[in-house]
Amino acid sequence: MPYELRERAPRVRCHSCGSADVSAVCHHCGRPLCRDHVRRPAVTSEFEGLGLRKTQPHHCATHDHVVGASLKQMYYVVGGIAVAALAVMFLLPPAGVILLLGCAGATGLIRYVDRRRARAALLDRPSLPVQPSIDAVEVREVLRGELVLEANGTYRTSVTPADGHIGVETTFGRPDQNRLREYRRKFRLADDEEVPFSAGYLVLRGPAGLEFTDRVVGGLVVPLAGLAGTQPFLASQDVPVSAKWHVRLGHRVTGMPGHSEIPLWLTPALMPESDQRTLQLDLQWLGNWPSAESSLDADRVERLTLQVPAAWGNVEYVEGATVESRADPESGRRRIEWKQISLDQEKRRLELAVHFEEKIRLTDVITGSLVVSFRGALSGLEGVELFEPLGGRRRGARYSDVKTVVTADVELSLSGVRYQDVRVVPDPRKDHPVRIPETHEFPGVIPDHETLIALTDAMSGDGYYVKRVIENPPRDRGRADLVNRAWDVAGRRYFGVYPVDFHVVLTGEEVYGSDIRAEAGNTKVRLYVKGAFASKDMEDEIESVWYGLQGIISETLQQQCKPGRSHDGTGIGTQNPASGLRIQELKRRREKFEDALLERRISEDACRDFIARIDREIADLDEGFGGPQTWER
């Protein structure tokens, strides 16, 4: 039968039976005990006179004992018998003498037994039990490392061994001072003699894959103890009515998976269409960390600090959270800091953006630090329980303020970041209306379904993917012989995996006579192209899509043109007043395509196809008819 050995973290269990249900600890040795194996003596004077009347000590089987009460009260009994013996002597002298002798012997015996009991109690006296109030208990574990994005785009992380601490904050009060005085009196101690005290025990709850770095702490049950002389409040009356006592127990995480990697990624990017002035930061974290069986939930970003070049200018606005920003003239850097940002565990992502006054250089490097807290402990520790100095559980003893803090030094190179913008053709801000007009007019072309089919077939045959064609309802403008038509054509062309979208709006008028088919017409075409680019070459490819589609539209609609049948009745197309400028622009475009072919930025077939279209359009413009006849803004 196959079997698998799995390493598991230790857990606090009963010293006798191994049960995980621990209800008490032995106040002598700190051994954890379940309800069935705890020993509580019915009568004992171990802590008599210290103000702990309602609290019984808890013992394990090894330290199970009873400290007898003082026999001083027996002297009163013997004294009473002696008085009675004197009265008996007047009646029966022999009997009275016997009773007096018995009382003398009993007094000696009581004195001997009581001294022996007191001597045994002094030799095995317990520590001074103190009961400070518990202000706070926390468990913190820290994983430190580095997040480095190198210039070649490689993401590298490194970590150091995880460590942490358990912190307990308490407050001593006047009852603890009084108990120290009674303790010295009970055990006949001098004022300058050192007195050990016990504030109880701290018991780790849940699996605890950790080791305490303090050599005094050897297990999962930690005594909260010390010396009264180290606490000025306990040793002196000339102090305030209370005093703080802080306990901090350091440990290192061992034997648990997941603490060998940083569960965070911080990725920089430049926001599209931001003129290279907006820095985006994408923070992601693992969902099943450190393991699928015991995963920790991200709580919040405690602090994210970045050092950026001061040349980027002031921070104009921020998306995602508020920041603190200030420049250091000496170092030439600007410090930007986010604090206390809550995280959504389901999304497992946080997006931040900062817009700067000046452009961001892709040769710069961002440095800083990142601190993120997770709910739970990397070691598997679920919390702690506190027990009284006599071994019983404190009221409200469970504390679950447990967090793991991941802190990383950050170094992010922007050399591998690509700035992506969006190019729209035509763009009124960049494109001259003569060079790249928004509207093309084609007199003599009827905007019917035959024209649309010819146009979409030409697009598809040339590698353009037509996604949809929408026909808008025709309108007659109140004339029986005139109908307005409108068509929307949308599609896409790919350059590798990068898409370029196009949108063609074809409108026009159809003129009807005696036939059911239109006899004449006029067509207008609006062409828009849109695509994302990260380089000048990609921007040129987006423009080439516009010129390519413009050539297809001009060629196809020229073939659909019927001279002499324009709806104005003249049958003569208007000569383009900017045809000379257009021809010069087409020639410059042809030279660009030839240069791109020499530089191997486009294929030979694509270059030949674009140049052929340009030559045809130049020929049409030279003839003075065909192609786009009227170009308007």
C-alpha positions in Angstrom: 0.0 0.0 0.0 1.6 3.3 -1.0 2.0 6.0 1.6 3.4 9.5 1.7 5.3 11.3 4.4 4.3 14.9 4.9 6.1 17.4 7.1 3.7 19.2 9.5 4.3 22.0 11.9 4.2 21.1 15.7 1.1 21.9 17.7 0.5 22.3 21.4 -1.0 19.2 22.9 -1.8 17.7 26.3 1.4 16.4 27.9 -0.3 13.2 29.0 -2.6 12.1 26.2 -1.8 14.3 23.2 -5.2 16.0 23.0 -5.2 19.4 21.2 -7.9 20.6 23.6 -5.6 22.3 26.2 -7.5 23.7 29.2 -4.7 24.5 31.7 -0.9 24.4 32.2 1.1 23.2 35.2 2.1 26.3 37.1 5.4 24.7 38.1 6.7 23.4 34.7 4.3 24.9 32.1 3.3 21.5 30.7 0.0 21.8 28.7 -2.9 19.7 30.1 -6.4 18.7 29.0 -9.4 18.6 31.4 -8.8 14.9 32.1 -5.2 15.2 33.2 -5.0 18.4 35.2 -4.6 18.0 39.0 -6.1 20.6 41.3 -5.8 20.0 45.1 -8.9 20.7 47.1 -7.0 22.3 50.0 -3.6 23.9 49.8 -1.7 26.8 51.4 0.8 27.2 48.5 -0.4 30.7 47.8 -2.1 31.5 51.1 -2.0 35.1 52.1 -1.3 36.5 48.6 -4.8 37.6 47.8 -5.5 34.6 45.5 -8.2 32.9 47.5 -10.6 32.0 44.6 -7.8 30.6 42.4 -6.6 27.0 42.7 -3.2 26.0 41.4 -3.0 23.5 38.5 -0.5 20.7 38.6 0.7 17.9 36.3 1.1 14.4 37.6 4.8 15.0 38.3 4.3 18.1 40.4 1.0 17.1 42.0 1.4 18.0 45.7 -0.4 19.6 48.6 1.2 22.3 50.8 -0.3 21.9 54.2 -1.7 24.9 56.2 0.1 26.4 59.2 -0.5 24.6 62.5 -0.4 27.7 64.6 -4.1 27.5 65.2 -3.5 24.2 67.1 -1.8 26.2 69.8 -5.2 27.6 70.8 -6.7 24.1 71.1 -3.8 22.9 73.2 -4.1 26.0 75.4 -7.7 25.4 76.0 -7.0 21.8 77.0 -4.3 23.0 79.4 -6.8 25.4 81.1 -9.2 22.5 81.5 -6.4 20.3 82.9 -5.7 22.9 85.7 -9.3 22.8 86.7 -9.2 19.0 86.8 -6.2 19.1 89.1 -8.3 20.4 91.9 -10.7 17.5 91.7 -8.4 14.7 90.4 -4.7 15.8 90.7 -3.3 12.7 88.8 -5.6 13.2 85.8 -4.8 16.9 85.7 -1.1 16.3 85.7 -1.4 13.8 82.9 -3.4 16.3 80.8 -0.8 19.0 81.4 2.0 16.7 80.4 0.1 15.7 77.2 -0.5 19.4 76.4 3.2 20.1 76.7 4.1 17.1 74.4 1.5 18.2 71.9 2.9 21.8 71.9 6.4 20.5 71.1 5.1 18.2 68.4 3.1 21.0 66.7 6.1 23.3 66.8 8.3 20.6 65.2 5.8 19.8 62.4 5.1 23.4 61.7 8.8 24.3 61.4 9.4 21.4 59.1 6.4 22.4 56.9 7.7 26.0 56.8 11.2 24.9 55.9 9.9 22.7 53.1 7.8 25.5 51.7 10.8 27.9 51.8 12.9 25.4 49.8 10.2 24.9 47.2 8.6 28.3 47.1 6.8 29.2 43.8 7.5 32.4 41.9 5.6 35.5 42.9 2.2 35.4 41.0 1.4 38.7 39.4 -1.7 39.5 37.4 -1.1 42.5 35.2 -3.9 43.6 32.8 -3.4 42.6 29.1 -3.4 45.6 26.8 -2.5 44.0 23.5 -1.1 40.8 22.0 0.2 40.7 18.4 1.9 38.2 16.2 4.0 39.6 13.3 6.1 37.7 10.8 8.2 39.4 8.1 9.4 38.2 4.8 12.1 40.5 3.2 13.3 40.5 -0.4 13.8 42.3 -3.6 11.7 43.0 -6.7 13.9 43.9 -9.7 12.8 44.5 -13.3 15.9 44.5 -15.4 16.6 46.5 -18.6 16.0 43.4 -20.8 12.5 42.9 -19.3 13.5 40.0 -17.0 11.7 40.1 -13.6 13.9 38.9 -10.7 13.1 38.3 -7.0 15.1 37.3 -4.0 14.3 36.7 -0.3 15.9 36.4 3.0 14.8 33.9 5.7 11.5 34.9 7.3 11.4 35.9 11.0 9.0 37.6 13.3 8.0 38.3 16.9 5.2 37.8 19.4 4.5 41.0 21.4 2.6 41.3 24.7 1.8 44.6 26.3 0.7 44.6 30.0 0.1 47.0 32.8 1.1 46.4 36.5 -1.2 47.7 39.2 -1.2 48.3 43.0 -2.4 44.8 43.8 0.9 43.4 42.3 2.9 45.7 44.6 1.0 44.6 47.7 1.3 41.0 46.7 5.1 41.4 46.5 5.2 42.7 50.1 3.0 39.8 51.4 5.2 37.4 49.5 8.3 38.6 51.2 6.6 38.4 54.6 5.2 34.9 53.9 8.6 33.5 52.9 10.7 35.6 55.2 12.7 37.4 52.5 14.8 40.5 53.0 13.9 43.6 51.1 17.0 43.4 48.9 16.6 39.7 48.1 15.7 39.0 44.4 12.2 37.7 43.8 11.3 35.9 40.6 7.8 36.6 39.4 5.4 34.9 37.0 2.7 36.7 35.0 1.4 33.4 33.5 2.0 31.5 30.3 1.6 32.2 26.6 0.4 29.2 24.6 0.7 29.1 20.8 -2.5 28.1 19.0 -2.6 26.1 15.8 0.4 24.7 13.9 3.5 26.7 14.6 6.4 26.2 12.2 8.8 28.4 14.1 11.7 28.5 16.5 12.3 31.1 19.1 15.6 32.9 18.9 15.7 33.5 22.6 17.5 30.5 24.1 15.4 30.7 27.3 12.2 29.9 25.4 12.4 26.2 24.5 8.8 25.1 23.5 5.4 26.2 22.4 4.4 27.2 25.9 6.2 30.4 26.9 6.4 31.5 30.5 5.9 35.2 31.0 8.3 35.6 33.9 11.0 38.0 35.2 12.7 39.4 38.3 10.9 41.9 40.5 14.1 43.9 40.8 14.0 44.7 37.1 10.6 46.2 37.5 10.9 49.5 39.4 7.2 49.7 39.8 7.1 46.4 41.8 10.2 47.2 43.9 9.3 50.7 45.0 6.3 52.5 46.4 7.4 56.0 45.1 6.1 55.4 41.6 2.7 56.0 39.8 -0.2 53.7 40.4 0.5 51.6 37.3 3.4 50.8 34.9 3.8 49.2 31.5 5.6 45.9 30.9 6.4 44.9 27.3 7.3 41.4 26.3 8.8 40.7 22.9 9.7 37.2 21.8 11.6 36.9 18.5 11.4 33.8 16.3 12.3 32.5 12.9 10.0 30.6 10.5 11.0 27.0 9.8 9.6 24.0 8.0 6.9 25.8 6.0 6.6 26.1 2.2 6.2 29.4 0.4 8.7 31.6 2.4 11.3 31.2 -0.3 9.6 33.5 -2.8 8.1 37.0 -2.8 4.3 36.7 -3.6 4.2 40.1 -5.2 4.8 41.6 -8.6 5.0 45.4 -9.3 4.9 46.1 -13.0 5.3 49.6 -14.5 3.7 50.7 -17.8 3.0 54.0 -19.6 -0.7 54.8 -20.0 -1.8 55.0 -23.7 -2.8 58.4 -25.1 -1.1 60.2 -22.2 1.7 61.9 -24.2 4.1 59.7 -22.3 3.4 61.5 -19.0 1.4 58.9 -17.0 3.0 56.1 -15.2 0.9 53.0 -14.4 1.7 50.6 -11.6 0.1 47.2 -11.6 0.5 45.3 -8.2 -0.4 41.6 -8.2 -0.1 38.9 -5.6 -0.4 35.1 -5.4 -3.8 33.7 -4.5 -2.6 30.4 -2.8 0.4 31.6 -0.8 2.3 30.1 0.9 0.4 26.9 0.0 -3.0 25.8 -1.2 -3.8 24.2 2.2 -3.0 27.4 4.2 -3.2 30.5 2.1 -3.0 34.0 3.4 -5.3 36.8 2.3 -3.8 40.1 1.3 -4.9 42.9 3.7 -3.5 46.2 2.5 -0.5 48.1 1.2 1.0 49.5 4.3 3.4 51.7 2.3 4.7 52.0 -1.3 7.5 54.5 -1.7 9.1 55.3 -5.1 12.0 57.5 -6.0 11.6 58.9 -9.6 13.7 61.4 -11.5 12.9 65.0 -10.6 13.1 65.8 -14.4 9.6 64.2 -14.7 8.3 67.4 -13.1 5.5 67.8 -10.5 2.8 65.2 -9.9 -0.3 66.7 -11.5 -2.9 64.1 -10.5 -3.1 60.5 -9.2 -5.5 57.7 -9.9 -6.2 54.9 -7.4 -5.2 56.6 -4.1 -3.8 59.7 -2.6 0.0 60.2 -2.4 2.6 62.3 -0.7 5.1 63.8 -3.1 8.2 66.0 -2.6 11.4 66.6 -4.6 15.0 66.4 -3.3 17.1 69.0 -5.2 20.4 67.4 -4.0 19.7 63.9 -5.3 17.7 65.0 -8.3 14.9 62.6 -7.3 11.3 62.9 -6.4 9.8 60.8 -3.5 6.3 59.5 -4.0 4.6 57.6 -1.3 1.2 55.7 -0.9 0.0 54.6 2.5 -2.8 52.3 3.9 -4.4 51.1 0.7 -6.9 48.3 1.2 -6.7 45.3 -1.1 -9.4 43.2 -2.7 -8.5 39.5 -2.3 -10.8 38.4 -5.1 -9.3 40.7 -7.7 -5.7 40.1 -6.6 -4.7 43.3 -8.4 -4.2 46.9 -7.5 -3.8 49.5 -10.3 -2.3 53.0 -9.6 -1.5 55.8 -12.0 0.5 59.0 -11.6 0.5 61.8 -14.2 3.6 64.0 -14.3 4.2 67.5 -15.6 6.9 66.4 -18.1 7.5 63.3 -20.2 8.7 60.1 -18.7 12.0 58.9 -20.2 12.2 55.2 -21.0 15.9 55.1 -20.0 15.2 56.0 -16.4 15.1 53.6 -13.4 12.6 53.7 -10.5 13.7 52.7 -7.0 11.9 52.4 -3.7 10.3 50.0 -1.3 7.0 48.1 -0.9 5.3 46.9 2.3 2.2 44.7 2.1 0.5 42.9 5.0 -1.3 39.6 4.8 -3.9 38.2 7.3 -2.4 35.1 9.0 1.1 33.9 9.8 3.6 32.4 7.4 4.5 29.8 10.0 0.8 28.6 10.3 0.3 30.1 13.7 -3.4 31.0 14.3 -3.0 33.0 17.5 -2.1 32.8 21.1 -3.8 32.0 24.4 -2.8 33.4 27.8 -3.0 31.5 31.1 -2.9 32.7 34.7 0.2 32.3 36.9 -1.5 29.4 38.7 -2.2 27.6 35.4 -5.8 28.4 34.6 -7.0 30.1 31.4 -7.5 33.8 31.5 -10.8 35.3 30.6 -10.9 36.5 27.0 -7.6 34.7 26.6 -7.7 34.1 22.8 -5.9 36.7 20.7 -5.9 36.6 16.9 -4.1 39.7 15.8 -1.8 37.7 13.4 -0.3 39.2 10.3 2.6 38.5 7.9 4.3 41.6 6.4 6.1 41.3 3.1 8.6 44.1 2.5 10.6 44.4 -0.7 13.2 46.8 -2.1 12.1 47.8 -5.6 14.2 48.6 -8.6 12.2 48.9 -11.9 13.9 49.7 -15.2 11.7 51.4 -17.9 13.9 50.2 -20.8 11.7 47.3 -21.5 8.5 49.3 -21.2 6.8 50.2 -24.5 4.8 53.4 -24.7 1.6 52.8 -26.6 -0.5 55.5 -28.1 -3.5 55.5 -30.4 -3.4 56.9 -33.9 -6.7 58.0 -35.5 -6.7 58.9 -39.2 -7.7 61.5 -40.1 -6.7 63.5 -36.9 -7.4 67.2 -37.1 -4.5 67.9 -34.8 -1.9 66.2 -37.0 -3.3 65.7 -40.5 -3.7 68.4 -43.1 -7.2 68.3 -44.6 -5.8 68.4 -48.1 -3.3 65.6 -47.6 -5.7 63.4 -45.6 -9.3 64.6 -46.1 -12.2 63.4 -44.1 -14.7 63.2 -46.8 -14.5 62.0 -50.4 -17.2 62.8 -53.0 -18.0 60.6 -56.0 -20.5 62.2 -58.4 -22.3 59.7 -60.7 -21.9 56.8 -58.2 -25.3 55.4 -57.0 -25.0 54.4 -53.2 -27.0 51.2 -53.6 -26.3 47.6 -52.6 -24.4 46.9 -55.8 -21.9 49.6 -55.0 -21.6 48.4 -51.4 -21.1 44.8 -52.4 -18.4 45.8 -54.9 -16.7 47.8 -52.2 -16.7 45.1 -49.5 -15.6 42.4 -52.0 -12.7 44.6 -53.0 -11.7 45.1 -49.3 -12.0 41.4 -48.5 -10.0 40.5 -51.5 -7.2 42.7 -50.5 -6.8 41.3 -46.9 -9.2 43.6 -45.0 -11.5 41.8 -42.6 -15.0 43.2 -42.9 -16.7 42.6 -39.5 -20.1 44.2 -40.1 -22.3 46.1 -42.6 -25.3 48.1 -41.5 -27.8 49.6 -43.8 -29.7 52.6 -42.3 -33.4 53.1 -43.4 -33.7 55.1 -46.6 -35.2 58.6 -46.5 -37.0 60.5 -49.2 -36.8 64.2 -48.0 -40.3 64.7 -49.2 -39.5 64.0 -52.9 -40.7 60.9 -54.6 -37.8 60.8 -57.1 -35.0 61.3 -54.5 -33.9 58.9 -51.7 -31.1 59.3 -49.2 -29.1 56.2 -48.5 -26.5 55.5 -45.7 -24.3 52.4 -45.0 -21.9 51.7 -42.1 -19.0 49.3 -42.8 -16.6 48.3 -40.0 -13.6 46.0 -40.0 -10.0 45.3 -39.2 -6.6 44.6 -40.7 -3.8 42.8 -38.8 -0.1 43.4 -38.8 1.1 40.3 -37.1 -1.0 40.2 -33.9 -1.6 44.0 -33.9 -5.0 45.0 -35.2 -5.9 48.3 -37.0 -9.6 49.1 -37.1 -11.4 50.9 -39.9 -14.8 52.5 -40.3 -16.4 53.5 -43.6 -19.5 55.6 -43.7 -21.1 55.6 -47.2 -23.9 58.1 -47.8 -25.5 59.6 -50.9 -28.6 60.3 -53.0 -30.4 58.1 -55.5 -32.5 59.6 -58.3 -35.4 57.6 -59.7 -37.2 58.0 -62.9 -39.8 55.7 -64.4 -37.8 52.6 -63.5 -37.7 50.9 -60.1 -33.9 51.2 -60.2 -32.1 54.4 -59.6 -31.0 56.3 -62.7 -28.5 58.6 -61.2 -26.8 59.4 -57.9 -24.1 60.9 -55.9 -22.0 59.3 -53.1 -19.9 60.6 -50.2 -17.5 58.4 -48.3 -16.0 59.1 -44.9 -13.1 56.9 -43.9 -11.7 56.5 -40.4 -8.8 54.3 -39.3 -7.7 53.7 -35.7 -4.9 51.6 -34.2 -2.5 51.4 -31.3 1.2 52.0 -31.9 4.4 51.9 -29.9 6.9 53.1 -32.6 7.0 55.3 -35.6 7.0 52.3 -37.9 3.8 51.1 -36.4 2.2 54.6 -36.7 3.2 54.5 -40.4 1.5 51.2 -40.8 -1.7 52.6 -39.4 -1.5 55.5 -41.9 -0.8 53.0 -44.7 -4.1 51.2 -43.9 -5.9 54.5 -44.5 -4.1 55.1 -47.8 -4.7 51.5 -48.8 -8.4 51.7 -48.1 -8.6 55.1 -49.7 -7.1 53.6 -52.9 -9.5 50.7 -52.8 -12.5 53.0 -52.4 -11.4 55.3 -55.2 -10.7 52.5 -57.6 -13.9 50.6 -56.8 -16.2 53.6 -56.9 -14.6 54.9 -60.1 -15.6 51.6 -61.7 -19.2 52.1 -60.3 -19.2 55.7 -61.6 -21.6 56.4 -64.5 -20.6 59.6 -66.3 -23.5 61.7 -67.4 -25.7 60.3 -64.7 -25.0 62.4 -61.7 -28.1 63.7 -60.0 -27.4 67.4 -60.8 -28.0 66.5 -64.4 -24.7 67.8 -65.7 -22.9 64.5 -65.9 -19.6 66.4 -65.4 -17.4 65.7 -62.4 -15.7 68.7 -60.7 -12.0 69.0 -60.9 -10.3 68.8 -57.5 -8.7 72.2 -56.8 -6.0 70.5 -54.7 -5.2 67.8 -57.2 -1.7 69.1 -57.7 -0.9 69.0 -54.0 -2.5 65.5 -53.9 -0.3 64.2 -56.7 2.8 65.5 -54.8 1.7 63.8 -51.6 1.1 60.6 -53.4 4.6 60.7 -54.9 6.0 61.2 -51.5 4.0 58.3 -50.1 5.4 56.1 -53.0 8.9 57.1 -52.0 8.2 56.1 -48.4 6.9 52.7 -49.4 10.1 52.2 -51.5 12.2 53.1 -48.5 10.3 50.8 -46.2 10.8 48.0 -48.7 14.6 48.6 -48.7 14.6 48.6 -44.9 12.5 45.4 -44.9 9.7 47.0 -42.9 7.1 45.8 -45.3 6.9 42.8 -47.7 7.6 43.1 -51.4 4.0 42.1 -52.4 2.5 44.7 -50.0 4.8 47.4 -51.4 4.0 46.5 -55.0 0.3 46.6 -54.2 0.5 50.0 -52.5 2.6 51.6 -55.3 0.3 50.3 -58.0 -2.7 51.9 -56.3 -0.8 55.2 -55.9 0.1 55.1 -59.6 -3.5 54.5 -60.6 -4.7 57.4 -58.5 -2.0 59.7 -59.9 -3.0 58.7 -63.4 -6.7 59.4 -62.7 -5.8 62.8 -61.2 -3.7 63.6 -64.3 -6.6 62.8 -66.6 -8.8 65.2 -64.5 -11.6 62.7 -64.0 -12.1 59.7 -61.7 -11.0 59.0 -58.2 -12.1 61.6 -55.6 -13.5 64.5 -57.4 -14.2 67.0 -54.6 -12.2 67.0 -51.4 -13.8 68.9 -48.6 -13.2 69.4 -44.8 
